[in-house]
Amino acid sequence: MCQGRPGEPIEDKSLLNRRVNARTGGQIAGRSEGSEVQLLTQRAPKGVGRLVGPAVAGVCLVLLAAACASFVCRPLSVTVAEKEERAGLDMVPRGVETTATGRLEVLRAPEIVRDYWVRAGDGTWYRVSLDKFRAAEVGRPLELCQ
């Protein structure tokens, strides 16, 4: 039987479609099966909803473009006042192991991690890549992405 809310049968006959078999879900090509209850499965008329797909795609593209705009490199030229290499001990993932109980655990190992920083003339510190750090010279300008 066709139901509205769980446990409540629908008595409204306008929701029933005589051309769909309720047991098999298939079309019965215009003939009625008598007292058999059949579900409403009519399709939307052609042309309705054809613009929904392109509209959703357009909205997605706009959102994607807005999200990517935050990752765009804004060039910044700073005069290097100081260079500093900072090293620290960090536990770095090295693999995965199965425990005796069958759980997966990440294997971690200690590793020295290096960060490279340059200080601009105004006192602001910028984290840079190893290549930029090697190219930086105190008193000379350095191009960075902000």
C-alpha positions in Angstrom: 0.0 0.0 0.0 1.2 3.5 -0.7 2.1 5.4 2.5 2.6 9.0 3.4 4.1 9.0 6.8 5.5 5.7 8.1 2.6 3.6 9.3 -0.1 5.8 7.9 -1.8 4.7 4.6 -2.6 7.4 2.0 -6.3 7.6 1.2 -6.0 10.4 -1.4 -6.6 8.7 -4.7 -5.1 11.7 -6.6 -1.7 10.4 -5.6 -2.2 7.1 -7.3 -1.4 6.4 -10.9 -3.2 3.6 -12.7 -0.4 3.0 -15.2 2.2 2.0 -12.7 2.3 -1.4 -11.0 2.9 -0.9 -7.2 4.4 -4.4 -6.8 6.9 -4.3 -9.6 7.3 -0.6 -10.1 6.9 -1.0 -13.9 4.5 0.7 -16.3 1.3 -1.1 -17.3 0.9 0.8 -20.6 -2.5 2.5 -20.0 -4.5 -0.4 -18.7 -5.9 -0.7 -15.2 -5.4 -3.8 -12.9 -8.7 -3.3 -11.1 -8.3 -2.8 -7.3 -4.5 -3.0 -7.3 -2.9 0.0 -5.7 -0.4 1.8 -8.0 2.1 4.5 -7.2 2.4 7.9 -8.8 5.6 8.1 -10.9 4.8 10.7 -13.5 7.7 12.5 -15.1 8.0 16.3 -15.4 7.0 17.6 -18.8 9.8 18.0 -21.3 11.7 21.3 -21.0 11.0 21.6 -17.3 14.3 21.5 -15.3 16.5 21.7 -18.4 18.2 24.8 -17.0 18.8 23.4 -13.6 22.0 21.5 -14.5 23.7 24.4 -16.2 22.6 26.8 -13.5 24.1 24.6 -10.8 27.3 24.2 -12.8 27.5 28.0 -13.1 27.1 28.5 -9.4 29.8 25.9 -8.7 32.2 27.6 -11.1 31.7 30.9 -9.4 32.2 29.4 -5.9 35.4 27.6 -7.1 36.8 30.8 -8.7 36.1 32.7 -5.4 37.8 30.0 -3.4 40.9 29.9 -5.6 41.2 33.6 -5.5 42.5 33.3 -1.9 45.4 31.2 -3.2 46.6 33.6 -5.8 50.2 34.9 -5.3 50.3 38.6 -4.5 53.9 39.6 -5.2 55.6 41.4 -2.3 59.2 42.8 -2.4 60.9 43.0 0.9 64.4 44.1 1.9 66.0 41.4 3.8 67.3 42.6 7.2 68.0 39.1 8.7 67.9 35.4 7.8 67.2 32.6 10.3 67.1 28.9 10.0 65.0 27.2 12.7 65.2 23.5 13.5 63.0 21.5 15.7 62.3 17.9 16.5 59.0 16.6 15.2 57.3 13.2 15.1 56.8 12.5 11.4 54.5 9.7 10.1 56.6 6.8 8.7 53.9 4.1 7.9 51.0 2.2 9.2 51.0 -0.9 11.5 48.2 -3.4 12.4 48.0 -4.0 16.2 47.2 -7.3 17.8 43.5 -6.3 18.1 43.4 -5.5 14.3 43.4 -1.7 14.7 45.6 0.4 12.3 48.1 2.7 14.0 50.3 5.3 12.4 54.0 4.7 13.0 55.8 7.9 13.9 59.5 8.6 14.1 61.4 11.6 15.3 62.9 13.8 12.6 64.6 17.2 12.6 62.4 19.6 10.7 63.9 22.9 9.4 62.0 26.2 8.8 63.5 29.1 6.9 62.7 32.7 7.8 63.7 36.1 6.6 63.0 39.4 8.4 62.0 42.5 6.4 63.3 45.9 7.3 60.0 46.7 9.1 60.5 43.8 11.5 58.0 41.4 9.9 59.2 37.7 9.7 58.3 35.7 6.5 58.6 32.0 6.2 60.3 31.1 2.9 61.3 28.0 1.0 64.9 26.7 1.1 65.5 28.1 -2.4 64.3 31.6 -1.5 66.4 31.3 1.7 69.5 30.5 -0.2 68.9 33.3 -2.7 68.2 35.9 0.0 71.0 38.3 0.9 71.0 40.7 3.8 70.4 44.3 2.6 69.0 43.2 -0.8 65.3 43.0 -2.0 63.6 39.6 -2.1 60.4 38.8 -4.0 57.8 36.8 -2.0 54.3 35.7 -2.5 51.8 36.8 0.1 
